[in-house]
């Protein structure tokens, strides 16, 4: 095969572009005409003043568009000179539970749930239904989204392949809703009629501590209420019990300090609503949103502290609505239960709120809690088959006990 000679073709468009670039860098020559005209006192005008028309634009308010965000400085309408120490859903305390006890003036009488809680055995059908709920929430749901990156501290530079599946937020909602339906199906109908469910409630509880202004703004992801308030758990004296000592750490460390804020005292359910009494607050935990300020892994102790502060915010805001903003030692203590979960682990707690005076050393609030328990060890596919390992039915029994508490 004979090779053809290369044709010396020219790309006219490319040459025109290059010629335009070169000619565009040329500077006009000074002919001296402007200098001569000015010497003869003849006015010289810029051509742009005649060729380009000056237009004044008026601001038009268009419905549906937002104004520009206001600068976060002293000109902001909600700016305050006195800083606020806030705690929100994504926050955790450095010292965890001990720090939360100091902030809320709370002591712990014993480990585990109160002695008055009677944990009963459940039928075998409940265990089978619970396993089905775990499968439906973690494997069988139709949602398939890109999950967070897998990280291994032993291999910080290793890039693991991305995994698709059910997101953490959806797993939390599915397993909480379905477990609650299961508990409703196995309990007395008259009891179920006294329980009501709310979602995405906001609790806000501001208070003073040693001239520091603190506000807990926390959400109740899934709140169970009742027509009657829960009965007090204990009448034990708390005067002799001491709060934890975390010296030299400041009890208010890792709280967010901000000057742009609005003081809000909120219990989201009006007292005119019949099921307005808080019963159990379910808290969702997501490691992608709940983080330390110093990029450390959230510890079990910090999870415990998060449960206590969220329960205290719900109980405190309810007590102020019921007894007034100036209430200190409560005549009738407020009891609120708590369940924190990420779909796999469950942390159960019970708070008896005796006082809103957090500097009172004679009367303190009381907190009960279980250790961090896992509903199962693994829920994965093996050889194409769904497999559940390490199922723990003790958690379902405890949840049923808390649901029946009155």
C-alpha angles and dihedrals in degrees: 000000000000117000115236118228117254111260114230096223122169124219102225094194093052092049092048090051093049091047090051091051093051095045091046090063093056116109120223114251120248105242093181092237093123092052093050093048092050091049088057090047093246110150117242120206132195113248091224089068089065104030098046113060116219112230129187114214121211122214111248120199108227117196111236099033123103126228119248113276113263117247115265096239140089091302092066111109092229095049115131129188093218110071122232125221107215135186119198140172096281095048130099131185121245094229095033118203097008091054091047090052091054093048094048097036091239133153132191119229098189145346119269131018121325118283091242090067108098112203111205131194117254131213119271090246088068091059091050091049091048091053090050089051090053092051093046093049099044107028115009101051115114095229112109113179134152108273124214119282117277112243128194117190089206090057106033094165096045113113108213120201115263118257127215123208146097113339123238094247093053093045090054093050095045097049093044095049094045096046089051091052089050092053091048091053095054098043133078115284094229090055092049090053089061093056124081132184129221129178135208098008121170121222119191122184120175121188143157125248121179092334090310119123112223129181128188110205105179135155128228102220094191118008126189114202133184139205091242128041119251117264120250115268104211142013094198117136114250099190094098094048116095129214118243119274115227099167132185087028115089110240090226096052119132092021110133113256113210139158099199106075146117123226108234129175104196135173101169099212118075117231090236089068109093098222094048098125114102114238110165129359115206114206124198119216123204119174091206093063104026106069144153120251089238097052093250124142114268108253130215091251090056090050089054091051091051090054092051095048094047092049091046092051091053094045095043096049090047092050092052091051091050103038102023135260093279095056116130118163107025120229090209112031118230117234122198129173126215137202120185118188144161092197092271109044123049128200117189125195141168125205126196108196109207101162142016091202097096093187093058110116097185098055119041136172120254127228130192124185144166124229119262105286129190121221090205140351102223135008106179145125117267117187089343094307126110111245129189117196131185099013112188114202092182090084092057089051091051092048090051090050091052091047090055094047113115 
